[in-house]
Amino acid sequence: MQQNANELDQSRSERLSAADAQDKTAQEADTAARAQSEKYGGRGSFVNGLNRRAGDIDLADRLRRGRRNLEREQAAY
């Protein structure tokens, strides 16, 4: 019975050490993600990518997009 208790205690300590290692890995990943987000002013890389792509649109694309809205407004009146 003492041997079973020792085996249970040993397996418990192994599970706890594995859980601690897993928590540490998750915390490091979270810290890295927060540092990356902070790099872009707290907006995150997704929003930064959207802003970068919006800045890459040339004048012709902007005018084409603007005309669609203009046509809709004219059709409404």
N, CA, C and O atoms as a Tripos MOL2 file, in Angstrom:
@<TRIPOS>MOLECULE
protein
  308   307    77     0     0
PROTEIN
NO_CHARGES

@<TRIPOS>ATOM
      1 N           0.8300   -1.1890    0.0000 N.3       1 MET1
      2 CA          0.0000    0.0000    0.0000 C.3       1 MET1
      3 C           0.8730    1.2500    0.0000 C.2       1 MET1
      4 O           0.5560    2.2370   -0.6640 O.2       1 MET1
      5 N           1.9390    1.2060    0.7230 N.am      2 GLN2
      6 CA          2.8750    2.3340    0.7450 C.3       2 GLN2
      7 C           3.4930    2.5320   -0.6400 C.2       2 GLN2
      8 O           3.7260    3.6630   -1.0670 O.2       2 GLN2
      9 N           3.7560    1.4300   -1.3330 N.am      3 GLN3
     10 CA          4.3390    1.5100   -2.6750 C.3       3 GLN3
     11 C           3.3490    2.1720   -3.6450 C.2       3 GLN3
     12 O           3.7560    2.9890   -4.4710 O.2       3 GLN3
     13 N           2.0760    1.8360   -3.5550 N.am      4 ASN4
     14 CA          1.0530    2.4600   -4.3970 C.3       4 ASN4
     15 C           0.9570    3.9540   -4.1230 C.2       4 ASN4
     16 O           0.8040    4.7500   -5.0490 O.2       4 ASN4
     17 N           1.0450    4.3300   -2.8700 N.am      5 ALA5
     18 CA          1.0020    5.7510   -2.5050 C.3       5 ALA5
     19 C           2.2060    6.4830   -3.0790 C.2       5 ALA5
     20 O           2.0820    7.6040   -3.5720 O.2       5 ALA5
     21 N           3.3610    5.8510   -3.0160 N.am      6 ASN6
     22 CA          4.5550    6.4770   -3.5800 C.3       6 ASN6
     23 C           4.4450    6.6250   -5.0950 C.2       6 ASN6
     24 O           4.8520    7.6450   -5.6520 O.2       6 ASN6
     25 N           3.8900    5.5970   -5.7670 N.am      7 GLU7
     26 CA          3.7060    5.6660   -7.2140 C.3       7 GLU7
     27 C           2.7160    6.7700   -7.5860 C.2       7 GLU7
     28 O           2.9370    7.5010   -8.5510 O.2       7 GLU7
     29 N           1.6430    6.8920   -6.8360 N.am      8 LEU8
     30 CA          0.6610    7.9540   -7.0860 C.3       8 LEU8
     31 C           1.2770    9.3270   -6.8740 C.2       8 LEU8
     32 O           1.0310   10.2500   -7.6510 O.2       8 LEU8
     33 N           2.0730    9.4640   -5.8290 N.am      9 ASP9
     34 CA          2.7380   10.7290   -5.5520 C.3       9 ASP9
     35 C           3.7220   11.0840   -6.6650 C.2       9 ASP9
     36 O           3.8280   12.2450   -7.0600 O.2       9 ASP9
     37 N           4.4270   10.0990   -7.1580 N.am     10 GLN10
     38 CA          5.3960   10.3290   -8.2260 C.3      10 GLN10
     39 C           4.6750   10.7070   -9.5270 C.2      10 GLN10
     40 O           5.0970   11.6300  -10.2240 O.2      10 GLN10
     41 N           3.6070   10.0060   -9.8490 N.am     11 SER11
     42 CA          2.8620   10.3280  -11.0700 C.3      11 SER11
     43 C           2.2140   11.7080  -10.9560 C.2      11 SER11
     44 O           2.1210   12.4320  -11.9470 O.2      11 SER11
     45 N           1.7720   12.0690   -9.7700 N.am     12 ARG12
     46 CA          1.1940   13.4060   -9.5540 C.3      12 ARG12
     47 C           2.2440   14.4840   -9.7710 C.2      12 ARG12
     48 O           1.9710   15.4990  -10.4120 O.2      12 ARG12
     49 N           3.4350   14.2710   -9.2440 N.am     13 SER13
     50 CA          4.4940   15.2680   -9.4130 C.3      13 SER13
     51 C           4.9120   15.3750  -10.8820 C.2      13 SER13
     52 O           5.2580   16.4640  -11.3410 O.2      13 SER13
     53 N           4.8850   14.2680  -11.6250 N.am     14 GLU14
     54 CA          5.1920   14.3160  -13.0530 C.3      14 GLU14
     55 C           4.1290   15.0970  -13.8190 C.2      14 GLU14
     56 O           4.4480   15.8900  -14.7040 O.2      14 GLU14
     57 N           2.8570   14.8650  -13.4690 N.am     15 ARG15
     58 CA          1.7750   15.6060  -14.1250 C.3      15 ARG15
     59 C           1.8640   17.0930  -13.8200 C.2      15 ARG15
     60 O           1.6400   17.9300  -14.6950 O.2      15 ARG15
     61 N           2.1940   17.4180  -12.5650 N.am     16 LEU16
     62 CA          2.3060   18.8280  -12.2010 C.3      16 LEU16
     63 C           3.4670   19.5030  -12.9170 C.2      16 LEU16
     64 O           3.3460   20.6470  -13.3550 O.2      16 LEU16
     65 N           4.5860   18.8050  -13.0380 N.am     17 SER17
     66 CA          5.7250   19.3990  -13.7410 C.3      17 SER17
     67 C           5.4180   19.5670  -15.2260 C.2      17 SER17
     68 O           5.8470   20.5480  -15.8340 O.2      17 SER17
     69 N           4.6830   18.6250  -15.8180 N.am     18 ALA18
     70 CA          4.2790   18.7570  -17.2190 C.3      18 ALA18
     71 C           3.3160   19.9290  -17.3920 C.2      18 ALA18
     72 O           3.4130   20.6750  -18.3650 O.2      18 ALA18
     73 N           2.3920   20.0900  -16.4520 N.am     19 ALA19
     74 CA          1.4440   21.2090  -16.5140 C.3      19 ALA19
     75 C           2.1750   22.5410  -16.3510 C.2      19 ALA19
     76 O           1.8400   23.5160  -17.0240 O.2      19 ALA19
     77 N           3.1670   22.5900  -15.4660 N.am     20 ASP20
     78 CA          3.9530   23.8070  -15.2860 C.3      20 ASP20
     79 C           4.7220   24.1530  -16.5530 C.2      20 ASP20
     80 O           4.7910   25.3180  -16.9430 O.2      20 ASP20
     81 N           5.2930   23.1540  -17.1870 N.am     21 ALA21
     82 CA          6.0230   23.3890  -18.4340 C.3      21 ALA21
     83 C           5.0830   23.8970  -19.5150 C.2      21 ALA21
     84 O           5.4400   24.7900  -20.2830 O.2      21 ALA21
     85 N           3.8890   23.3330  -19.5770 N.am     22 GLN22
     86 CA          2.9010   23.7610  -20.5600 C.3      22 GLN22
     87 C           2.4590   25.1960  -20.2910 C.2      22 GLN22
     88 O           2.3200   25.9850  -21.2260 O.2      22 GLN22
     89 N           2.2370   25.5410  -19.0240 N.am     23 ASP23
     90 CA          1.8680   26.9040  -18.6640 C.3      23 ASP23
     91 C           2.9750   27.8910  -19.0130 C.2      23 ASP23
     92 O           2.7060   28.9940  -19.4900 O.2      23 ASP23
     93 N           4.2060   27.4960  -18.7750 N.am     24 LYS24
     94 CA          5.3410   28.3700  -19.0840 C.3      24 LYS24
     95 C           5.4260   28.6240  -20.5810 C.2      24 LYS24
     96 O           5.6790   29.7510  -21.0060 O.2      24 LYS24
     97 N           5.2150   27.5820  -21.3840 N.am     25 THR25
     98 CA          5.2410   27.7330  -22.8350 C.3      25 THR25
     99 C           4.1120   28.6580  -23.3020 C.2      25 THR25
    100 O           4.3240   29.5100  -24.1650 O.2      25 THR25
    101 N           2.9380   28.4940  -22.7410 N.am     26 ALA26
    102 CA          1.8010   29.3440  -23.1100 C.3      26 ALA26
    103 C           2.0480   30.7890  -22.6990 C.2      26 ALA26
    104 O           1.6880   31.7130  -23.4290 O.2      26 ALA26
    105 N           2.6540   30.9860  -21.5450 N.am     27 GLN27
    106 CA          2.9480   32.3410  -21.0830 C.3      27 GLN27
    107 C           3.9880   33.0140  -21.9740 C.2      27 GLN27
    108 O           3.8770   34.2040  -22.2690 O.2      27 GLN27
    109 N           4.9920   32.2590  -22.4030 N.am     28 GLU28
    110 CA          5.9950   32.8230  -23.2990 C.3      28 GLU28
    111 C           5.3840   33.1970  -24.6430 C.2      28 GLU28
    112 O           5.7270   34.2350  -25.2100 O.2      28 GLU28
    113 N           4.4870   32.3670  -25.1580 N.am     29 ALA29
    114 CA          3.8120   32.6730  -26.4170 C.3      29 ALA29
    115 C           2.9340   33.9070  -26.2660 C.2      29 ALA29
    116 O           2.8760   34.7400  -27.1710 O.2      29 ALA29
    117 N           2.2520   34.0320  -25.1360 N.am     30 ASP30
    118 CA          1.4100   35.1910  -24.8820 C.3      30 ASP30
    119 C           2.2470   36.4670  -24.7790 C.2      30 ASP30
    120 O           1.8660   37.5150  -25.3000 O.2      30 ASP30
    121 N           3.3850   36.3630  -24.1070 N.am     31 THR31
    122 CA          4.2770   37.5130  -23.9750 C.3      31 THR31
    123 C           4.8020   37.9460  -25.3400 C.2      31 THR31
    124 O           4.8890   39.1400  -25.6260 O.2      31 THR31
    125 N           5.1480   36.9810  -26.1760 N.am     32 ALA32
    126 CA          5.6260   37.3040  -27.5230 C.3      32 ALA32
    127 C           4.5220   37.9540  -28.3540 C.2      32 ALA32
    128 O           4.7870   38.8980  -29.0980 O.2      32 ALA32
    129 N           3.2990   37.4670  -28.2380 N.am     33 ALA33
    130 CA          2.1750   38.0500  -28.9800 C.3      33 ALA33
    131 C           1.8860   39.4700  -28.5040 C.2      33 ALA33
    132 O           1.5890   40.3540  -29.3080 O.2      33 ALA33
    133 N           1.9750   39.6810  -27.2010 N.am     34 ARG34
    134 CA          1.7610   41.0400  -26.6780 C.3      34 ARG34
    135 C           2.8550   41.9930  -27.1380 C.2      34 ARG34
    136 O           2.5790   43.1500  -27.4520 O.2      34 ARG34
    137 N           4.0850   41.5180  -27.1790 N.am     35 ALA35
    138 CA          5.1860   42.3650  -27.6490 C.3      35 ALA35
    139 C           4.9970   42.7120  -29.1190 C.2      35 ALA35
    140 O           5.2670   43.8410  -29.5270 O.2      35 ALA35
    141 N           4.5390   41.7600  -29.9160 N.am     36 GLN36
    142 CA          4.2910   42.0170  -31.3330 C.3      36 GLN36
    143 C           3.1550   43.0210  -31.5050 C.2      36 GLN36
    144 O           3.2360   43.9070  -32.3560 O.2      36 GLN36
    145 N           2.1010   42.8900  -30.7070 N.am     37 SER37
    146 CA          0.9760   43.8090  -30.7730 C.3      37 SER37
    147 C           1.3960   45.2090  -30.3320 C.2      37 SER37
    148 O           0.9800   46.2080  -30.9190 O.2      37 SER37
    149 N           2.2170   45.2670  -29.3000 N.am     38 GLU38
    150 CA          2.6920   46.5580  -28.8040 C.3      38 GLU38
    151 C           3.5630   47.2490  -29.8380 C.2      38 GLU38
    152 O           3.6200   48.4770  -29.8900 O.2      38 GLU38
    153 N           4.2310   46.4700  -30.6490 N.am     39 LYS39
    154 CA          5.0940   47.0090  -31.6950 C.3      39 LYS39
    155 C           4.2910   47.8630  -32.6640 C.2      39 LYS39
    156 O           4.8050   48.8490  -33.1920 O.2      39 LYS39
    157 N           3.0340   47.4960  -32.9030 N.am     40 TYR40
    158 CA          2.1760   48.2420  -33.8170 C.3      40 TYR40
    159 C           1.2550   49.2150  -33.0900 C.2      40 TYR40
    160 O           0.1940   49.5600  -33.6100 O.2      40 TYR40
    161 N           1.6300   49.6500  -31.9350 N.am     41 GLY41
    162 CA          0.8500   50.6380  -31.2140 C.3      41 GLY41
    163 C          -0.3940   50.0730  -30.5700 C.2      41 GLY41
    164 O          -1.3480   50.8150  -30.3380 O.2      41 GLY41
    165 N          -0.4210   48.7870  -30.2710 N.am     42 GLY42
    166 CA         -1.5670   48.1740  -29.6240 C.3      42 GLY42
    167 C          -2.6830   47.7920  -30.5680 C.2      42 GLY42
    168 O          -3.6910   47.2320  -30.1380 O.2      42 GLY42
    169 N          -2.5230   48.0840  -31.8520 N.am     43 ARG43
    170 CA         -3.5830   47.7670  -32.8050 C.3      43 ARG43
    171 C          -3.5070   46.3350  -33.2790 C.2      43 ARG43
    172 O          -4.5120   45.7680  -33.7090 O.2      43 ARG43
    173 N          -2.3690   45.7620  -33.2100 N.am     44 GLY44
    174 CA         -2.2040   44.3880  -33.6760 C.3      44 GLY44
    175 C          -1.7540   44.3510  -35.1180 C.2      44 GLY44
    176 O          -1.9280   45.3180  -35.8600 O.2      44 GLY44
    177 N          -1.1900   43.2630  -35.5000 N.am     45 SER45
    178 CA         -0.6460   43.1430  -36.8460 C.3      45 SER45
    179 C          -1.7380   43.0660  -37.9110 C.2      45 SER45
    180 O          -1.5130   43.4680  -39.0520 O.2      45 SER45
    181 N          -2.9230   42.5530  -37.5500 N.am     46 PHE46
    182 CA         -4.0040   42.4590  -38.5340 C.3      46 PHE46
    183 C          -4.4350   43.8410  -39.0010 C.2      46 PHE46
    184 O          -4.5280   44.0940  -40.2020 O.2      46 PHE46
    185 N          -4.6960   44.7320  -38.0580 N.am     47 VAL47
    186 CA         -5.1320   46.0800  -38.4020 C.3      47 VAL47
    187 C          -4.0060   46.8300  -39.1020 C.2      47 VAL47
    188 O          -4.2510   47.5970  -40.0330 O.2      47 VAL47
    189 N          -2.7760   46.6100  -38.6570 N.am     48 ASN48
    190 CA         -1.6450   47.2570  -39.3070 C.3      48 ASN48
    191 C          -1.5370   46.8040  -40.7600 C.2      48 ASN48
    192 O          -1.2400   47.6080  -41.6430 O.2      48 ASN48
    193 N          -1.7780   45.5180  -41.0100 N.am     49 GLY49
    194 CA         -1.7560   45.0180  -42.3830 C.3      49 GLY49
    195 C          -2.8520   45.6380  -43.2310 C.2      49 GLY49
    196 O          -2.6330   45.9390  -44.4040 O.2      49 GLY49
    197 N          -4.0270   45.8310  -42.6530 N.am     50 LEU50
    198 CA         -5.1190   46.4820  -43.3890 C.3      50 LEU50
    199 C          -4.7450   47.9150  -43.7510 C.2      50 LEU50
    200 O          -4.9760   48.3600  -44.8750 O.2      50 LEU50
    201 N          -4.1710   48.6250  -42.7990 N.am     51 ASN51
    202 CA         -3.7730   50.0100  -43.0690 C.3      51 ASN51
    203 C          -2.6850   50.0750  -44.1250 C.2      51 ASN51
    204 O          -2.6810   50.9770  -44.9640 O.2      51 ASN51
    205 N          -1.7630   49.1240  -44.0870 N.am     52 ARG52
    206 CA         -0.6850   49.1100  -45.0780 C.3      52 ARG52
    207 C          -1.2520   48.8460  -46.4670 C.2      52 ARG52
    208 O          -0.8450   49.4910  -47.4330 O.2      52 ARG52
    209 N          -2.1960   47.8950  -46.5800 N.am     53 ARG53
    210 CA         -2.7920   47.6130  -47.8880 C.3      53 ARG53
    211 C          -3.6330   48.7800  -48.3730 C.2      53 ARG53
    212 O          -3.6730   49.0460  -49.5740 O.2      53 ARG53
    213 N          -4.3000   49.4780  -47.4770 N.am     54 ALA54
    214 CA         -5.1080   50.6330  -47.8740 C.3      54 ALA54
    215 C          -4.2210   51.7440  -48.4150 C.2      54 ALA54
    216 O          -4.6220   52.4800  -49.3160 O.2      54 ALA54
    217 N          -3.0290   51.8640  -47.8730 N.am     55 GLY55
    218 CA         -2.0960   52.8690  -48.3680 C.3      55 GLY55
    219 C          -1.5080   52.5060  -49.7090 C.2      55 GLY55
    220 O          -0.9960   53.3830  -50.4060 O.2      55 GLY55
    221 N          -1.5610   51.2330  -50.1000 N.am     56 ASP56
    222 CA         -0.9910   50.7890  -51.3730 C.3      56 ASP56
    223 C          -1.9530   50.9530  -52.5440 C.2      56 ASP56
    224 O          -1.5660   50.7240  -53.6900 O.2      56 ASP56
    225 N          -3.1860   51.3430  -52.2840 N.am     57 ILE57
    226 CA         -4.1670   51.5060  -53.3560 C.3      57 ILE57
    227 C          -3.8190   52.7750  -54.1330 C.2      57 ILE57
    228 O          -3.5870   53.8290  -53.5410 O.2      57 ILE57
    229 N          -3.7830   52.6680  -55.4560 N.am     58 ASP58
    230 CA         -3.4340   53.8370  -56.2640 C.3      58 ASP58
    231 C          -4.6730   54.6920  -56.5410 C.2      58 ASP58
    232 O          -5.7940   54.3270  -56.1880 O.2      58 ASP58
    233 N          -4.4440   55.7990  -57.1620 N.am     59 LEU59
    234 CA         -5.5100   56.7660  -57.3990 C.3      59 LEU59
    235 C          -6.6240   56.1980  -58.2720 C.2      59 LEU59
    236 O          -7.7970   56.4870  -58.0350 O.2      59 LEU59
    237 N          -6.2820   55.4050  -59.2670 N.am     60 ALA60
    238 CA         -7.2960   54.8410  -60.1650 C.3      60 ALA60
    239 C          -8.2580   53.9320  -59.3950 C.2      60 ALA60
    240 O          -9.4680   53.9760  -59.6180 O.2      60 ALA60
    241 N          -7.7310   53.1260  -58.5070 N.am     61 ASP61
    242 CA         -8.6020   52.2620  -57.7020 C.3      61 ASP61
    243 C          -9.5080   53.0790  -56.8030 C.2      61 ASP61
    244 O         -10.6840   52.7600  -56.6360 O.2      61 ASP61
    245 N          -8.9620   54.1220  -56.2330 N.am     62 ARG62
    246 CA         -9.7860   54.9710  -55.3640 C.3      62 ARG62
    247 C         -10.9120   55.6380  -56.1340 C.2      62 ARG62
    248 O         -12.0390   55.7350  -55.6480 O.2      62 ARG62
    249 N         -10.5950   56.1030  -57.3500 N.am     63 LEU63
    250 CA        -11.6330   56.7390  -58.1500 C.3      63 LEU63
    251 C         -12.7010   55.7340  -58.5710 C.2      63 LEU63
    252 O         -13.8890   56.0570  -58.5620 O.2      63 LEU63
    253 N         -12.2900   54.5100  -58.9440 N.am     64 ARG64
    254 CA        -13.2680   53.4920  -59.3070 C.3      64 ARG64
    255 C         -14.1760   53.1640  -58.1290 C.2      64 ARG64
    256 O         -15.3820   52.9880  -58.3000 O.2      64 ARG64
    257 N         -13.6150   53.0850  -56.9710 N.am     65 ARG65
    258 CA        -14.4280   52.7880  -55.7860 C.3      65 ARG65
    259 C         -15.3750   53.9450  -55.4800 C.2      65 ARG65
    260 O         -16.5160   53.7320  -55.0700 O.2      65 ARG65
    261 N         -14.9010   55.1540  -55.6790 N.am     66 GLY66
    262 CA        -15.7260   56.3210  -55.4230 C.3      66 GLY66
    263 C         -16.8900   56.4300  -56.3890 C.2      66 GLY66
    264 O         -17.9740   56.8750  -56.0110 O.2      66 GLY66
    265 N         -16.6740   56.0280  -57.6300 N.am     67 ARG67
    266 CA        -17.7410   56.0940  -58.6310 C.3      67 ARG67
    267 C         -18.8860   55.1620  -58.2950 C.2      67 ARG67
    268 O         -20.0450   55.4890  -58.5480 O.2      67 ARG67
    269 N         -18.5840   54.0220  -57.7360 N.am     68 ARG68
    270 CA        -19.6580   53.0890  -57.3590 C.3      68 ARG68
    271 C         -20.6100   53.7410  -56.3660 C.2      68 ARG68
    272 O         -21.8290   53.6190  -56.4820 O.2      68 ARG68
    273 N         -20.0440   54.4240  -55.4040 N.am     69 ASN69
    274 CA        -20.8900   55.0910  -54.4170 C.3      69 ASN69
    275 C         -21.6550   56.2440  -55.0610 C.2      69 ASN69
    276 O         -22.8070   56.4940  -54.7040 O.2      69 ASN69
    277 N         -21.0380   56.9380  -55.9930 N.am     70 LEU70
    278 CA        -21.6850   58.0440  -56.6670 C.3      70 LEU70
    279 C         -22.8590   57.5320  -57.5050 C.2      70 LEU70
    280 O         -23.9260   58.1460  -57.5140 O.2      70 LEU70
    281 N         -22.6710   56.4160  -58.2060 N.am     71 GLU71
    282 CA        -23.7490   55.8470  -59.0160 C.3      71 GLU71
    283 C         -24.9250   55.4260  -58.1400 C.2      71 GLU71
    284 O         -26.0810   55.6030  -58.5260 O.2      71 GLU71
    285 N         -24.6400   54.8780  -56.9760 N.am     72 ARG72
    286 CA        -25.7180   54.4730  -56.0700 C.3      72 ARG72
    287 C         -26.5060   55.6940  -55.5860 C.2      72 ARG72
    288 O         -27.7320   55.6580  -55.4880 O.2      72 ARG72
    289 N         -25.7770   56.7710  -55.2860 N.am     73 GLU73
    290 CA        -26.4500   57.9700  -54.8050 C.3      73 GLU73
    291 C         -27.3180   58.5830  -55.9200 C.2      73 GLU73
    292 O         -28.4270   59.0460  -55.6530 O.2      73 GLU73
    293 N         -26.8240   58.5880  -57.1530 N.am     74 GLN74
    294 CA        -27.5860   59.1410  -58.2510 C.3      74 GLN74
    295 C         -28.8240   58.2890  -58.5470 C.2      74 GLN74
    296 O         -29.8740   58.8250  -58.9020 O.2      74 GLN74
    297 N         -28.7070   56.9860  -58.4060 N.am     75 ALA75
    298 CA        -29.8500   56.1110  -58.6450 C.3      75 ALA75
    299 C         -30.9180   56.2980  -57.5640 C.2      75 ALA75
    300 O         -32.1030   56.0860  -57.8190 O.2      75 ALA75
    301 N         -30.5070   56.6900  -56.3740 N.am     76 ALA76
    302 CA        -31.4740   56.8840  -55.3010 C.3      76 ALA76
    303 C         -32.3100   58.1330  -55.5160 C.2      76 ALA76
    304 O         -33.4380   58.2100  -55.0300 O.2      76 ALA76
    305 N         -31.7690   59.1280  -56.2470 N.am     77 TYR77
    306 CA        -32.5250   60.3740  -56.4430 C.3      77 TYR77
    307 C         -33.2650   60.3640  -57.6880 C.2      77 TYR77
    308 O         -33.9520   61.3340  -58.0060 O.2      77 TYR77
@<TRIPOS>BOND
     1     1     2 1
     2     2     3 1
     3     3     4 2
     4     3     5 am
     5     5     6 1
     6     6     7 1
     7     7     8 2
     8     7     9 am
     9     9    10 1
    10    10    11 1
    11    11    12 2
    12    11    13 am
    13    13    14 1
    14    14    15 1
    15    15    16 2
    16    15    17 am
    17    17    18 1
    18    18    19 1
    19    19    20 2
    20    19    21 am
    21    21    22 1
    22    22    23 1
    23    23    24 2
    24    23    25 am
    25    25    26 1
    26    26    27 1
    27    27    28 2
    28    27    29 am
    29    29    30 1
    30    30    31 1
    31    31    32 2
    32    31    33 am
    33    33    34 1
    34    34    35 1
    35    35    36 2
    36    35    37 am
    37    37    38 1
    38    38    39 1
    39    39    40 2
    40    39    41 am
    41    41    42 1
    42    42    43 1
    43    43    44 2
    44    43    45 am
    45    45    46 1
    46    46    47 1
    47    47    48 2
    48    47    49 am
    49    49    50 1
    50    50    51 1
    51    51    52 2
    52    51    53 am
    53    53    54 1
    54    54    55 1
    55    55    56 2
    56    55    57 am
    57    57    58 1
    58    58    59 1
    59    59    60 2
    60    59    61 am
    61    61    62 1
    62    62    63 1
    63    63    64 2
    64    63    65 am
    65    65    66 1
    66    66    67 1
    67    67    68 2
    68    67    69 am
    69    69    70 1
    70    70    71 1
    71    71    72 2
    72    71    73 am
    73    73    74 1
    74    74    75 1
    75    75    76 2
    76    75    77 am
    77    77    78 1
    78    78    79 1
    79    79    80 2
    80    79    81 am
    81    81    82 1
    82    82    83 1
    83    83    84 2
    84    83    85 am
    85    85    86 1
    86    86    87 1
    87    87    88 2
    88    87    89 am
    89    89    90 1
    90    90    91 1
    91    91    92 2
    92    91    93 am
    93    93    94 1
    94    94    95 1
    95    95    96 2
    96    95    97 am
    97    97    98 1
    98    98    99 1
    99    99   100 2
   100    99   101 am
   101   101   102 1
   102   102   103 1
   103   103   104 2
   104   103   105 am
   105   105   106 1
   106   106   107 1
   107   107   108 2
   108   107   109 am
   109   109   110 1
   110   110   111 1
   111   111   112 2
   112   111   113 am
   113   113   114 1
   114   114   115 1
   115   115   116 2
   116   115   117 am
   117   117   118 1
   118   118   119 1
   119   119   120 2
   120   119   121 am
   121   121   122 1
   122   122   123 1
   123   123   124 2
   124   123   125 am
   125   125   126 1
   126   126   127 1
   127   127   128 2
   128   127   129 am
   129   129   130 1
   130   130   131 1
   131   131   132 2
   132   131   133 am
   133   133   134 1
   134   134   135 1
   135   135   136 2
   136   135   137 am
   137   137   138 1
   138   138   139 1
   139   139   140 2
   140   139   141 am
   141   141   142 1
   142   142   143 1
   143   143   144 2
   144   143   145 am
   145   145   146 1
   146   146   147 1
   147   147   148 2
   148   147   149 am
   149   149   150 1
   150   150   151 1
   151   151   152 2
   152   151   153 am
   153   153   154 1
   154   154   155 1
   155   155   156 2
   156   155   157 am
   157   157   158 1
   158   158   159 1
   159   159   160 2
   160   159   161 am
   161   161   162 1
   162   162   163 1
   163   163   164 2
   164   163   165 am
   165   165   166 1
   166   166   167 1
   167   167   168 2
   168   167   169 am
   169   169   170 1
   170   170   171 1
   171   171   172 2
   172   171   173 am
   173   173   174 1
   174   174   175 1
   175   175   176 2
   176   175   177 am
   177   177   178 1
   178   178   179 1
   179   179   180 2
   180   179   181 am
   181   181   182 1
   182   182   183 1
   183   183   184 2
   184   183   185 am
   185   185   186 1
   186   186   187 1
   187   187   188 2
   188   187   189 am
   189   189   190 1
   190   190   191 1
   191   191   192 2
   192   191   193 am
   193   193   194 1
   194   194   195 1
   195   195   196 2
   196   195   197 am
   197   197   198 1
   198   198   199 1
   199   199   200 2
   200   199   201 am
   201   201   202 1
   202   202   203 1
   203   203   204 2
   204   203   205 am
   205   205   206 1
   206   206   207 1
   207   207   208 2
   208   207   209 am
   209   209   210 1
   210   210   211 1
   211   211   212 2
   212   211   213 am
   213   213   214 1
   214   214   215 1
   215   215   216 2
   216   215   217 am
   217   217   218 1
   218   218   219 1
   219   219   220 2
   220   219   221 am
   221   221   222 1
   222   222   223 1
   223   223   224 2
   224   223   225 am
   225   225   226 1
   226   226   227 1
   227   227   228 2
   228   227   229 am
   229   229   230 1
   230   230   231 1
   231   231   232 2
   232   231   233 am
   233   233   234 1
   234   234   235 1
   235   235   236 2
   236   235   237 am
   237   237   238 1
   238   238   239 1
   239   239   240 2
   240   239   241 am
   241   241   242 1
   242   242   243 1
   243   243   244 2
   244   243   245 am
   245   245   246 1
   246   246   247 1
   247   247   248 2
   248   247   249 am
   249   249   250 1
   250   250   251 1
   251   251   252 2
   252   251   253 am
   253   253   254 1
   254   254   255 1
   255   255   256 2
   256   255   257 am
   257   257   258 1
   258   258   259 1
   259   259   260 2
   260   259   261 am
   261   261   262 1
   262   262   263 1
   263   263   264 2
   264   263   265 am
   265   265   266 1
   266   266   267 1
   267   267   268 2
   268   267   269 am
   269   269   270 1
   270   270   271 1
   271   271   272 2
   272   271   273 am
   273   273   274 1
   274   274   275 1
   275   275   276 2
   276   275   277 am
   277   277   278 1
   278   278   279 1
   279   279   280 2
   280   279   281 am
   281   281   282 1
   282   282   283 1
   283   283   284 2
   284   283   285 am
   285   285   286 1
   286   286   287 1
   287   287   288 2
   288   287   289 am
   289   289   290 1
   290   290   291 1
   291   291   292 2
   292   291   293 am
   293   293   294 1
   294   294   295 1
   295   295   296 2
   296   295   297 am
   297   297   298 1
   298   298   299 1
   299   299   300 2
   300   299   301 am
   301   301   302 1
   302   302   303 1
   303   303   304 2
   304   303   305 am
   305   305   306 1
   306   306   307 1
   307   307   308 2
@<TRIPOS>SUBSTRUCTURE
     1 MET1         2 RESIDUE 1 A MET
     2 GLN2         6 RESIDUE 1 A GLN
     3 GLN3        10 RESIDUE 1 A GLN
     4 ASN4        14 RESIDUE 1 A ASN
     5 ALA5        18 RESIDUE 1 A ALA
     6 ASN6        22 RESIDUE 1 A ASN
     7 GLU7        26 RESIDUE 1 A GLU
     8 LEU8        30 RESIDUE 1 A LEU
     9 ASP9        34 RESIDUE 1 A ASP
    10 GLN10       38 RESIDUE 1 A GLN
    11 SER11       42 RESIDUE 1 A SER
    12 ARG12       46 RESIDUE 1 A ARG
    13 SER13       50 RESIDUE 1 A SER
    14 GLU14       54 RESIDUE 1 A GLU
    15 ARG15       58 RESIDUE 1 A ARG
    16 LEU16       62 RESIDUE 1 A LEU
    17 SER17       66 RESIDUE 1 A SER
    18 ALA18       70 RESIDUE 1 A ALA
    19 ALA19       74 RESIDUE 1 A ALA
    20 ASP20       78 RESIDUE 1 A ASP
    21 ALA21       82 RESIDUE 1 A ALA
    22 GLN22       86 RESIDUE 1 A GLN
    23 ASP23       90 RESIDUE 1 A ASP
    24 LYS24       94 RESIDUE 1 A LYS
    25 THR25       98 RESIDUE 1 A THR
    26 ALA26      102 RESIDUE 1 A ALA
    27 GLN27      106 RESIDUE 1 A GLN
    28 GLU28      110 RESIDUE 1 A GLU
    29 ALA29      114 RESIDUE 1 A ALA
    30 ASP30      118 RESIDUE 1 A ASP
    31 THR31      122 RESIDUE 1 A THR
    32 ALA32      126 RESIDUE 1 A ALA
    33 ALA33      130 RESIDUE 1 A ALA
    34 ARG34      134 RESIDUE 1 A ARG
    35 ALA35      138 RESIDUE 1 A ALA
    36 GLN36      142 RESIDUE 1 A GLN
    37 SER37      146 RESIDUE 1 A SER
    38 GLU38      150 RESIDUE 1 A GLU
    39 LYS39      154 RESIDUE 1 A LYS
    40 TYR40      158 RESIDUE 1 A TYR
    41 GLY41      162 RESIDUE 1 A GLY
    42 GLY42      166 RESIDUE 1 A GLY
    43 ARG43      170 RESIDUE 1 A ARG
    44 GLY44      174 RESIDUE 1 A GLY
    45 SER45      178 RESIDUE 1 A SER
    46 PHE46      182 RESIDUE 1 A PHE
    47 VAL47      186 RESIDUE 1 A VAL
    48 ASN48      190 RESIDUE 1 A ASN
    49 GLY49      194 RESIDUE 1 A GLY
    50 LEU50      198 RESIDUE 1 A LEU
    51 ASN51      202 RESIDUE 1 A ASN
    52 ARG52      206 RESIDUE 1 A ARG
    53 ARG53      210 RESIDUE 1 A ARG
    54 ALA54      214 RESIDUE 1 A ALA
    55 GLY55      218 RESIDUE 1 A GLY
    56 ASP56      222 RESIDUE 1 A ASP
    57 ILE57      226 RESIDUE 1 A ILE
    58 ASP58      230 RESIDUE 1 A ASP
    59 LEU59      234 RESIDUE 1 A LEU
    60 ALA60      238 RESIDUE 1 A ALA
    61 ASP61      242 RESIDUE 1 A ASP
    62 ARG62      246 RESIDUE 1 A ARG
    63 LEU63      250 RESIDUE 1 A LEU
    64 ARG64      254 RESIDUE 1 A ARG
    65 ARG65      258 RESIDUE 1 A ARG
    66 GLY66      262 RESIDUE 1 A GLY
    67 ARG67      266 RESIDUE 1 A ARG
    68 ARG68      270 RESIDUE 1 A ARG
    69 ASN69      274 RESIDUE 1 A ASN
    70 LEU70      278 RESIDUE 1 A LEU
    71 GLU71      282 RESIDUE 1 A GLU
    72 ARG72      286 RESIDUE 1 A ARG
    73 GLU73      290 RESIDUE 1 A GLU
    74 GLN74      294 RESIDUE 1 A GLN
    75 ALA75      298 RESIDUE 1 A ALA
    76 ALA76      302 RESIDUE 1 A ALA
    77 TYR77      306 RESIDUE 1 A TYR
